[in-house]
Amino acid sequence: MDAKVTWQGQMSFTGTADTGFNLSLGADPKVGGHNDGFRPMELMALSLAGCTAMDVISILSKKRQQVNAFEVRVHAERADEHPTVFTHVQIEYLIEGNQIDPAAVERAIDLSASKYCPAQHMLNKAVKIEHTYQITDSDSSIDEES
């Protein structure tokens, strides 16, 4: 895999990789930016969310879970001093569907964390990652949390 960023002036860059898609990267005005793109650490959190989301939704589909809506949120705390690395990460899975089996959700999350998601494997070497989930039944207002 190859990726690159090309400077657009001041603290603005355009990123691209093998797929050919473009992504704007920018910085806060406090450091000379114009708020015109993602921050690099935001992209790291998005990478983690996207990686595990693809795993979990794929596994739930294979387990024949009827998912109607799905969202993965990454909450990352950062160090106060430079380098402002992630110090704690919580991944929250929000699943809405019909009669979703909590055991299937737990297994899908575990498989993503332990076997399939390279972003989790890399980041887990540097920071503790915790997982929570919430299931909302589309047929009723019953919620399950873990």
Buried (B, 14 or more C-beta within 10 A) or exposed (E): EEEEEEEBEEBBBBBBEEEEEEBEBBBEEEEEBBEBBBBEEEBBBBBBBBBBBBBBBBBBEEBEBEBEEBEBEBEBEEEEEEEEBBEEBBBBBBBBBEEBBEEBBBBBBEBBBEEBBEBBBEBBEEBEBEBBBBBBBEEEEEEBEE
